[in-house]
């Protein structure tokens, strides 16, 4: 359970009554977004309040009347799904900054400038988001926010999601650890061991991760890896 010092109030009004719980702000928001959350760990106290700030518990008769149960977890589920979470100004700012960072990182790693076939720097994406006045809603998932952000910034910068296929040849000295390093970047389309102990592979990766991928290869093979970008003639998607 979250400590009382770190908990915030989630509130649901039904008729003339207000039902409140004290929850972990991050877990509460995650549950509200539909993510799998153990509510027993999200609650600071196994109790439904009439006024959480004063510690006033609500009568069981009121719980039965509205929810037809006194089960705290069942009622907490209703409060989080249909009510609102009272974040502090500092908490809301922190959540917004973190969510924005996740959106920018995802787009930077998975999208490219189709004019140059190179990824956009995160700073350019942030500037475009500011110019487009993108609203980061902490209640929305990263996937939803990425979709909304891409729609908003496309009129401002050339950008689209794309994957590329890269052929890789790793010298025998570094080949034993190559599979794990390379496969962590995307989908392995081909991999073969050569008679001289070297290893070749074709991997499909997000276009925006090319720089990181080549940097990884250069680092663990000391610049001895060979790579080739494989031309893809299939139709592109925005």
Buried (B, 14 or more C-beta within 10 A) or exposed (E): BBEEEEBBBBBBEBEEBBBBBBBBBBBBBBBBBEEEBEBEEBBBBEBBBBEBEEEEBBEEEBBEEBBEEEEBEEBBBBBBEEBBBBBEEEBBEBBBEEBBEBBBBBBBBBBBBBEEEEBBEBEBBBBBBEEBEBEBEBEBBBEEBBEBBBEBBBEEBEBBBBBBBBBBBBBEEBBEEBBEBBEEBBEEEEBEEEEEEBBBBBBBBBBBBBEBBBEBBEEBBEEEBEBEEEEEEEEEEE
